[in-house]
Amino acid sequence: MVDEHGDDERTDRLGVRRAAGADRGALAPNGGAHAASSLPDSLNIRVDLPPAPRREAPAEEVAVSLDDLTVDPGAAAAAPSTRSVDVVASGGAYRGAGARRDGSPYSALLASDARRERATGETTTTSVAVADSAGEPAALPEAPEPSESLTADRLIDLNRTTRPAPQGTLNRLLYEASFHLVNLGDSAKVRAHKAMNERIGKRFDGGARFVPVLTRKGGVGKTTITTLLGMALADARDDRIIAIDANPDRGTLAERVDRQTRETVRDVVAKASSIGGYTDFSTFVSRDETRLDILASDTDPLLSEAFDDNDYNVVAGLAARYYSIVLTDCGTGIVHSVMRATLQRADSIVIVSGGSVDEARLASETLTWLEANGFGELVRNAVVAINLATQGTHLVKVDEIEAHFASRVREIVRIPYDPQLAAGSVVHWKALRQVTRDAARDLAALVVEGLPADRGR
């Protein structure tokens, strides 16, 4: 560069102007103090340095480090919650909610475990607490399973050797003809029968269940319905069922089975203090082929008239100790003293109606009386049994009777005519027609479904 005086100058990399031909690193000719005056007022110096080496953190440090998270102050007020997630580490895979794969410390920790597992050949399960999002409730732990859940159907692996032989004529014939190689299982009829047994066999906790059978009119088959219901329950269940004849006007319930004792409800009341167990109580009842126990009423009308609500409570209290279901044949009428004690203990009721006009009307009036006297809940949970063996049934539209009761009670069941029932004598369960047994089992299932499964008393 040539300045205004004609001198040749140049500027080096540091921005210092030097005279042409001047030696690098040499000061101006004047030297000394005059050298400082030859420098510019400011200098711009740029130094290019090589990039610093990036530090690589070891895997052990990454495994225990925490991610940098952005905290929202608005969400800090939310209550923290956690939930446990089982994480199975196998071959470096993360199996948990969402199956996430990311660079979180959990992934690094699991990856380290996976490498160790591949070396040792073991698989471990790790429980990791994962915070739920703010505002979402933590999932509650599942309740422990009761011992009743360990059923044979659940635990036994069915195969050719453990699967039971099928029931049903054709299925069993094929099973035997194939030398037990072909097992089609039970027939549809058998499966339906077992399903009904499961409905009737519902388990109860918390004491006995009381089911009165009642109506305002006599002669509609109330005692017969009580007998059929008790037999159907006792045949399908494995606990004890009893039917008590609480008719204050000499009931006939005990005459429906082969009577094995002459003891009655009056004897139970008189000897209540000496009854210390089921063995003692069983001496007062008669038992039929289905294991239904029946406690008879007094045969002397003068004595039976004295059977009141206090006596019934004594008998019912003893029966509740040894039986799961207590049926009560309430006798004719609904205004005698025993009726209120019976209804106060009732968990469900069965109303019996005949197939004639006046019988259906009186059964409906029974429901009205119950509602008017504070038993509306029993009415809504009631089952009406229509006895088709009464006179005039073939002249009446039974569908219309059903439609009427369907608006007032929970269920309706038709009990068909059966010659054995019409005889009014001892009833043998296996001698009844199949359609009669099916109707009685249907009634039993509907009654059981209306009973509380768990109730303290």
C-alpha positions in Angstrom: 0.0 0.0 0.0 1.3 3.5 -0.9 0.4 6.3 1.5 -0.1 9.8 0.8 3.6 10.5 1.2 4.4 7.8 -1.3 5.7 5.4 1.2 5.0 1.7 0.5 3.2 0.2 3.5 1.4 -3.1 4.2 -0.7 -4.6 6.9 0.1 -7.9 8.5 -2.4 -10.6 9.9 -2.5 -8.9 13.3 -3.7 -5.6 11.7 -0.3 -3.8 12.3 0.8 -1.7 9.4 4.4 -2.2 8.5 6.7 -0.3 6.2 7.4 -2.1 3.1 10.6 -4.0 3.4 10.6 -3.7 7.2 11.8 -6.7 9.0 9.2 -8.9 10.6 9.3 -8.5 14.4 11.4 -5.3 14.2 10.2 -2.0 15.6 10.1 1.2 13.8 13.5 2.8 13.2 13.0 5.3 16.0 12.7 2.5 18.7 12.2 3.0 22.4 9.4 5.3 23.4 8.7 6.3 19.9 7.7 2.6 19.1 4.5 2.8 21.2 3.4 5.8 19.3 3.6 3.8 16.1 1.0 1.2 17.2 -2.7 1.7 16.5 -5.2 2.6 19.2 -6.9 -0.8 19.1 -6.1 -4.3 17.9 -8.5 -7.0 16.6 -7.0 -10.4 17.2 -8.6 -13.7 16.1 -7.3 -17.0 17.3 -8.5 -20.3 15.7 -8.3 -23.2 18.2 -9.1 -26.9 17.6 -12.5 -28.1 19.1 -12.3 -29.5 22.6 -12.7 -33.3 22.9 -16.3 -34.4 23.9 -16.4 -36.4 27.1 -18.2 -39.7 26.7 -20.0 -40.8 30.0 -19.5 -44.5 30.9 -22.5 -46.8 30.8 -22.6 -47.2 34.6 -23.0 -43.4 35.0 -25.7 -43.2 32.4 -27.7 -46.0 34.1 -28.0 -44.0 37.3 -28.4 -40.5 35.9 -31.6 -38.6 35.7 -33.1 -37.0 32.7 -33.5 -33.3 32.5 -37.2 -32.6 32.8 -39.1 -29.4 32.3 -41.3 -28.7 35.3 -44.6 -26.9 34.9 -45.2 -24.9 38.0 -49.0 -25.1 37.4 -48.9 -28.8 37.7 -47.0 -28.8 41.0 -50.1 -28.5 43.0 -51.5 -31.8 41.8 -51.2 -34.7 44.2 -48.5 -37.1 43.0 -49.4 -40.7 42.4 -47.5 -43.8 41.4 -48.3 -47.2 40.1 -46.2 -50.3 39.9 -45.5 -51.9 36.6 -43.8 -55.2 36.2 -41.0 -54.9 33.7 -39.6 -58.1 32.3 -36.1 -57.6 30.8 -35.2 -60.3 28.3 -32.8 -59.7 25.4 -32.9 -55.9 25.9 -36.7 -55.7 25.4 -38.8 -53.4 27.6 -42.2 -54.8 28.3 -44.4 -52.4 30.2 -47.1 -49.8 29.7 -46.8 -48.7 26.1 -43.7 -50.8 25.5 -41.6 -47.6 25.1 -38.1 -47.6 23.8 -36.2 -44.4 24.6 -33.1 -43.0 26.1 -34.5 -42.8 29.7 -32.5 -44.1 32.6 -34.9 -47.0 32.9 -34.0 -48.1 29.4 -30.3 -47.9 30.1 -30.8 -49.8 33.3 -32.8 -52.5 31.6 -30.2 -52.7 28.8 -27.5 -53.2 31.3 -29.6 -56.0 33.0 -30.2 -57.6 29.6 -26.5 -57.8 28.9 -25.9 -59.4 32.3 -28.8 -61.9 31.7 -27.4 -62.9 28.3 -24.2 -63.6 30.0 -25.8 -65.6 32.9 -28.7 -67.1 31.0 -31.2 -65.8 33.6 -34.4 -63.7 33.2 -35.4 -61.2 35.9 -38.5 -59.3 36.7 -38.2 -55.7 37.9 -40.9 -53.7 39.6 -40.7 -50.0 38.5 -42.7 -47.2 40.0 -44.0 -45.0 37.2 -45.7 -41.7 38.0 -49.2 -41.3 36.6 -50.1 -38.1 34.8 -51.4 -35.3 37.0 -55.1 -35.5 37.7 -55.4 -39.3 36.8 -56.3 -41.5 39.8 -53.9 -44.3 40.4 -55.2 -47.8 39.6 -56.3 -49.7 42.8 -54.8 -53.1 43.4 -57.0 -56.0 42.7 -58.7 -57.7 45.6 -57.3 -61.0 46.7 -59.2 -64.0 45.3 -61.2 -66.1 47.8 -60.5 -69.8 48.2 -63.8 -70.7 46.4 -62.2 -69.4 43.1 -59.8 -72.5 43.1 -62.3 -74.8 41.4 -61.5 -78.0 39.6 -62.7 -76.5 36.3 -60.0 -73.7 36.7 -57.1 -75.8 37.9 -57.4 -79.1 36.1 -56.0 -79.2 32.5 -58.6 -81.2 30.6 -57.2 -83.7 28.2 -57.9 -87.2 27.1 -57.0 -88.7 30.4 -58.5 -86.1 32.8 -61.7 -85.1 30.9 -64.7 -86.8 32.4 -66.8 -89.1 30.3 -69.6 -87.3 28.5 -73.2 -87.6 29.6 -76.0 -88.0 27.2 -77.1 -91.0 25.2 -75.5 -90.4 21.8 -72.4 -88.6 23.1 -71.7 -91.4 25.6 -72.3 -94.1 22.9 -69.8 -92.5 20.6 -67.3 -92.2 23.4 -67.5 -95.9 24.2 -67.5 -97.0 20.6 -64.3 -95.1 19.9 -62.6 -96.6 22.9 -62.6 -93.2 24.7 -60.8 -91.5 21.7 -63.8 -89.2 20.8 -65.2 -87.1 23.6 -67.8 -84.6 22.4 -68.6 -83.5 26.0 -72.0 -83.5 27.5 -75.1 -83.2 25.4 -77.0 -79.9 25.3 -79.7 -81.3 27.6 -77.2 -82.3 30.2 -75.4 -78.9 30.0 -78.7 -77.2 30.5 -79.4 -79.3 33.6 -76.0 -78.6 35.1 -76.4 -74.8 34.4 -79.7 -74.9 36.2 -78.0 -76.7 39.1 -75.5 -73.9 39.3 -78.2 -71.3 39.5 -80.1 -73.1 42.2 -76.8 -73.9 44.1 -75.9 -70.2 44.7 -73.8 -69.8 47.8 -74.9 -67.7 50.8 -73.0 -66.1 53.6 -74.3 -64.5 56.8 -77.0 -66.9 58.0 -80.1 -68.6 56.8 -82.5 -67.2 54.2 -86.3 -67.3 54.9 -88.8 -67.7 52.1 -92.5 -67.8 53.1 -95.1 -69.3 50.7 -98.4 -67.6 51.2 -101.8 -66.5 49.7 -105.1 -65.3 51.1 -107.1 -68.3 49.7 -106.9 -71.9 50.7 -107.1 -74.7 48.2 -104.9 -73.2 45.5 -102.0 -75.6 46.1 -99.9 -73.6 48.5 -98.7 -76.7 50.4 -98.0 -78.5 47.1 -95.9 -75.5 45.8 -94.0 -75.5 49.1 -93.2 -79.2 48.7 -92.1 -78.8 45.1 -89.9 -75.8 45.8 -88.3 -77.5 48.8 -87.6 -80.7 46.8 -86.1 -78.8 43.9 -83.8 -76.9 46.2 -82.7 -79.9 48.2 -82.1 -82.0 45.1 -79.8 -79.5 43.5 -78.0 -78.0 46.5 -75.5 -79.7 48.9 -76.6 -77.8 52.0 -79.6 -78.3 54.2 -83.2 -77.1 53.3 -86.2 -77.2 55.7 -89.9 -76.5 55.2 -91.8 -75.5 58.3 -95.6 -75.9 58.4 -96.7 -72.8 60.3 -100.4 -73.2 59.5 -102.3 -72.5 62.7 -105.3 -74.5 61.4 -103.6 -77.9 61.1 -101.5 -78.0 58.0 -100.8 -81.0 55.8 -97.3 -80.3 54.7 -95.9 -83.4 56.5 -98.3 -85.6 54.6 -96.4 -84.8 51.4 -93.5 -87.0 52.4 -93.0 -90.3 54.1 -93.4 -89.3 57.7 -90.6 -90.6 60.0 -91.6 -88.9 63.3 -94.7 -87.7 65.1 -92.9 -84.6 66.5 -94.3 -81.2 65.6 -93.5 -77.5 65.9 -95.1 -77.6 69.4 -92.6 -80.2 70.5 -89.7 -78.0 69.2 -91.0 -75.1 71.3 -91.4 -77.2 74.4 -87.9 -78.8 74.1 -86.0 -75.9 72.7 -83.7 -75.6 75.7 -82.5 -79.2 75.2 -81.6 -78.8 71.5 -77.9 -78.4 71.3 -77.1 -79.3 67.7 -78.4 -80.6 64.4 -78.5 -84.1 65.6 -80.9 -83.1 68.3 -83.0 -81.0 65.9 -83.1 -83.7 63.3 -85.2 -85.9 65.6 -88.2 -83.5 65.1 -88.2 -83.6 61.3 -89.0 -86.0 58.4 -86.6 -86.3 55.5 -87.5 -87.3 51.9 -85.4 -88.8 49.1 -84.1 -85.4 48.0 -82.9 -84.6 51.6 -85.7 -82.1 52.2 -86.5 -81.8 56.0 -90.1 -81.1 56.9 -91.3 -79.9 60.3 -95.0 -80.7 60.8 -97.6 -78.5 62.5 -99.9 -79.7 65.3 -102.6 -82.2 64.3 -104.8 -81.1 67.1 -106.7 -78.0 66.1 -107.0 -76.9 69.8 -103.3 -77.0 70.2 -102.4 -75.5 66.9 -104.5 -72.5 67.6 -102.1 -71.6 70.4 -99.1 -71.5 68.0 -98.4 -67.8 67.8 -95.6 -65.4 66.6 -93.4 -66.1 69.7 -93.5 -69.8 69.1 -92.7 -69.3 65.5 -89.7 -67.2 66.4 -88.4 -69.9 68.6 -88.7 -72.5 65.9 -87.3 -70.2 63.2 -84.3 -69.2 65.4 -83.4 -72.9 65.9 -83.8 -73.7 62.2 -81.6 -70.8 61.2 -78.7 -72.4 63.1 -78.7 -75.6 61.0 -80.2 -74.8 57.6 -79.3 -72.5 54.7 -82.8 -71.9 53.4 -86.0 -72.0 55.5 -89.3 -72.3 53.7 -92.5 -71.5 55.6 -95.9 -72.8 54.6 -97.9 -69.9 56.1 -101.3 -71.6 55.9 -104.7 -70.0 55.0 -105.1 -66.3 55.5 -102.6 -63.6 56.2 -103.9 -61.8 59.3 -103.0 -64.4 61.9 -100.3 -63.7 64.5 -97.7 -65.9 62.9 -97.8 -64.0 59.6 -96.2 -60.8 60.8 -93.3 -62.7 62.4 -92.9 -64.7 59.2 -92.8 -61.6 57.0 -90.4 -59.8 59.3 -87.8 -62.6 58.7 -88.6 -63.0 55.0 -85.8 -62.4 52.4 -88.2 -63.2 49.5 -91.7 -64.5 49.2 -93.6 -66.8 46.9 -97.3 -66.0 46.2 -99.5 -68.9 45.0 -102.3 -68.2 42.5 -104.7 -70.6 41.0 -105.8 -70.6 37.4 -109.4 -69.3 38.0 -110.6 -65.7 38.1 -111.3 -65.5 41.9 -108.0 -67.2 42.7 -106.0 -64.8 40.6 -107.8 -61.9 42.1 -107.2 -63.0 45.7 -103.5 -63.5 44.9 -103.4 -60.0 43.6 -105.1 -58.7 46.8 -102.5 -60.5 48.8 -99.9 -58.3 47.1 -102.0 -55.2 47.8 -102.2 -56.1 51.5 -98.5 -56.6 51.7 -97.8 -53.2 50.1 -100.3 -51.5 52.4 -98.6 -53.0 55.5 -95.0 -51.9 54.7 -93.8 -54.9 52.7 -93.6 -53.3 49.3 -90.0 -54.4 48.8 -91.0 -58.0 49.3 -93.7 -57.6 46.7 -91.3 -56.2 44.1 -89.0 -59.1 44.7 -91.7 -61.7 44.9 -92.2 -64.8 42.6 -95.8 -65.8 41.7 -96.4 -69.5 41.1 -99.6 -70.1 39.1 -100.9 -73.6 39.8 -102.5 -74.9 36.7 -104.0 -78.0 38.4 -106.9 -76.0 40.0 -110.4 -76.1 38.5 -111.3 -73.7 35.8 -107.8 -73.3 34.5 -108.7 -74.4 31.0 -111.4 -71.7 30.8 -109.2 -68.8 31.8 -106.6 -66.8 29.7 -103.6 -67.6 31.8 -101.5 -65.3 29.7 -103.6 -62.4 31.0 -103.0 -63.5 34.5 -99.3 -63.5 33.9 -99.5 -60.1 32.3 -101.2 -58.7 35.4 -98.6 -60.1 37.8 -95.7 -59.2 35.6 -96.5 -55.5 36.4 -96.3 -56.1 40.1 -93.7 -58.8 40.9 -90.2 -59.9 39.7 -91.0 -63.3 38.1 -93.9 -65.7 37.3 -93.8 -69.5 37.0 -96.5 -71.9 35.8 -96.7 -75.2 37.6 -98.4 -77.7 35.3 -100.9 -80.3 36.2 -99.4 -83.6 37.4 -101.4 -86.7 38.4 -99.2 -87.4 41.4 -99.8 -83.8 42.8 -103.5 -84.0 42.1 -103.7 -87.1 44.3 -102.9 -85.0 47.4 -100.7 -87.7 48.9 -97.0 -88.4 49.3 -95.0 -86.8 46.6 -92.0 -88.7 45.1 -89.6 -86.3 43.2 -88.4 -88.9 40.7 -92.0 -90.1 40.0 -93.1 -86.6 38.9 -93.3 -85.8 35.2 -90.3 -84.2 33.7 -92.2 -81.0 32.8 -93.3 -80.7 36.5 -89.7 -81.1 37.8 -88.4 -78.6 35.2 -91.1 -76.1 36.4 -90.2 -76.7 40.0 -86.5 -76.2 39.3 -87.2 -73.0 37.4 -89.1 -71.8 40.4 -86.2 -72.7 42.7 -83.7 -70.9 40.6 -85.8 -67.7 40.4 -86.3 -67.8 44.2 -82.6 -68.3 44.9 -81.6 -65.4 42.5 -83.8 -63.1 44.5 -82.0 -63.9 47.8 -79.1 -61.8 49.1 -75.8 -63.6 48.7 -74.1 -61.9 51.6 -76.0 -60.6 54.5 -75.3 -60.5 58.2 -78.2 -61.5 60.5 
